[in-house]
Amino acid sequence: MKHLRMNELSKEDKPYEKCQLLGAQALTDAELLAVILRCGSQGCSSLELSSEILKMSKAEDGLLGIYHLSLSELKRIKGIGTVKAVQIKCIGELSARISRLSARQKLLFDKPESIASYYMESLRHEEQEHMICLMLDTKNRMIGDAEISVGTVNSSLVSPREVFLTAMQFHAVHIILVHNHPSGDATPSREDLLVTSRIFHAGALLGIELLDHIVIGDRCYRSLFRDGRPMES
């Protein structure tokens, strides 16, 4: 199929017609992307172009791999200009948002694996540490989340003041912290333990309880509270 032009494909193999006949779920990742791109470039069909884009993304991630491709990386593909690169980035962001909204409905705040799964895809490829604060009400329902800080490769550089100013804006009663390790190793650092202890004790004074601090690695995570609450320091 790769070497055939779109007009040389059978009706059943053309993405538009295939979708009409069998439904969108029958389309491959390349076919779905081809439908959205609509047209290819000179000497290259939209289906061939889509295949090249997917090759550049990480194979194991499928369409989600597109989310992590930059505009400049996309424009290195022959036939991809600024307009198509922006289209593709928007497709990736739309997919990620739909995925997050679906996962958010299933979040269980007493299960660290549920929270880690929700933030894994958006954090595991980041090259700096990002600290996110989840805000919960009295019934442990999520009010919202906010990025507290973006740090260097080695630390998130967060202070209790930043955390609780945000928590109070949301009128949160409980909070959960989530941050990533760019190295891919989710093992908590000494700084992670110290920061967690400071925030836990500050929250006790303010009446805003820290329920957990979850460290995201590459397809792995650690819950500081499940693994032993580091509150003695």
ABEGO torsion letter per residue (X at the ends): XAABBAAABBAAABAAAAAAAAEAAABBAAAAAAAAAGBBBBGBBAAAAAAAAAAABBAAAEAAAAAABBAAAAAABBGBBAAAAAAAAAAAAAAAAAAAAAAAAABBAABAAAAAAAAAAAAAABABBBBBBBBBBAAGBBAEBBBABBBBAABAGBBAAAAAAAAAAAGBABBBBBBBBAAGBABBBAAAAAAAAAAAAAAAAAGBBBABBBBBBBGBBBBAAAAEBBAAX
